[in-house]
Amino acid sequence: MLSLRDTPLAGANISLAESPYLILNRSQDNGYFVVDLFCFEKGKPLLITRNGYVPQIVEVTNSRSVLKVKMENAGMFFFMMMGLFSKE
C-alpha cells in the first residue's frame, strides 16, 4: 500500500469486496499485507480501504500475486470530482 507520493500506508483494511465488514488483514507499517488465498476462490476482488483515502478494488489472479496499490487522498478526489481542483 502506497500513497500517490510512494510512501507506505499502514493500517489499510483488506477484505473481500463482497463482504467489506469482514477484514482479512491490515497493511503493516511498511505498507505490506498478506492474505491467505485458501479462504476464497482466485479471481475474487479485494477491497482496500483506509480513512482519508479513496477505496480501491483489486483482483487477485493467483496465490503468489504481488500487488502494488497506490491510494489517492479522498480530499483531492472530492475536489477533482467537483471540478474545483485540477492535477496539472
C-alpha positions as CSV (number, residue, x, y, z in Angstrom):
1,M,0.0,0.0,0.0
2,L,1.4,3.3,-1.1
3,S,0.2,6.9,-1.2
4,L,0.5,8.7,-4.5
5,R,3.8,10.0,-3.3
6,D,5.1,6.4,-2.8
7,T,5.1,6.5,1.0
8,P,4.0,3.3,2.7
9,L,0.5,3.3,4.2
10,A,-0.1,1.4,7.4
11,G,-3.5,0.4,8.7
12,A,-5.3,-0.1,5.4
13,N,-8.1,-2.7,5.8
14,I,-8.1,-5.6,3.3
15,S,-11.4,-7.5,2.8
16,L,-13.3,-9.3,0.1
17,A,-15.3,-6.7,-2.0
18,E,-18.5,-8.8,-1.4
19,S,-18.1,-8.7,2.4
20,P,-16.3,-5.4,3.4
21,Y,-17.3,-5.8,7.0
22,L,-15.1,-8.9,7.3
23,I,-11.5,-7.6,7.5
24,L,-9.0,-10.3,6.4
25,N,-5.9,-8.3,7.3
26,R,-4.4,-4.8,7.7
27,S,-1.3,-3.3,6.0
28,Q,1.8,-3.1,8.1
29,D,4.0,-0.1,8.8
30,N,5.9,-0.8,5.6
31,G,2.7,-1.0,3.6
32,Y,2.8,-4.7,3.0
33,F,0.0,-7.2,3.7
34,V,-0.6,-10.9,3.3
35,V,-4.0,-12.6,2.7
36,D,-4.5,-16.3,2.9
37,L,-5.9,-17.2,-0.5
38,F,-7.1,-20.6,0.7
39,C,-10.0,-18.8,2.3
40,F,-11.6,-17.8,-1.1
41,E,-11.6,-18.5,-4.8
42,K,-9.0,-16.9,-7.0
43,G,-10.3,-14.1,-9.1
44,K,-12.4,-12.6,-6.3
45,P,-11.9,-8.9,-5.9
46,L,-10.3,-7.5,-2.8
47,L,-11.5,-4.2,-1.3
48,I,-8.8,-2.0,0.2
49,T,-9.9,0.9,2.5
50,R,-8.3,3.4,4.7
51,N,-9.7,6.5,6.4
52,G,-9.0,9.6,4.3
53,Y,-8.3,7.7,1.1
54,V,-10.4,6.6,-1.9
55,P,-11.2,2.8,-1.6
56,Q,-9.5,0.5,-4.2
57,I,-10.8,-2.8,-5.6
58,V,-8.1,-5.1,-7.0
59,E,-8.4,-8.7,-8.3
60,V,-6.1,-11.5,-7.2
61,T,-5.3,-13.8,-10.0
62,N,-3.2,-16.5,-8.3
63,S,-1.8,-17.5,-4.9
64,R,1.5,-15.7,-5.5
65,S,0.1,-12.4,-6.7
66,V,2.1,-9.3,-5.7
67,L,0.1,-6.1,-5.8
68,K,1.3,-2.6,-5.9
69,V,-1.7,-0.4,-4.9
70,K,-1.5,3.4,-4.7
71,M,-4.2,5.1,-2.8
72,E,-5.4,8.6,-3.6
73,N,-6.2,11.1,-0.9
74,A,-10.0,11.3,-0.6
75,G,-10.0,15.1,-0.2
76,M,-8.2,15.6,-3.5
77,F,-10.5,13.1,-5.2
78,F,-13.6,15.0,-3.9
79,F,-12.3,18.4,-5.2
80,M,-11.4,16.8,-8.6
81,M,-14.9,15.4,-8.9
82,M,-16.4,18.7,-8.1
83,G,-14.2,20.4,-10.7
84,L,-12.6,22.7,-8.1
85,F,-9.1,21.3,-8.5
86,S,-7.1,20.0,-11.4
87,K,-3.9,17.9,-11.5
88,E,-1.7,20.0,-13.8
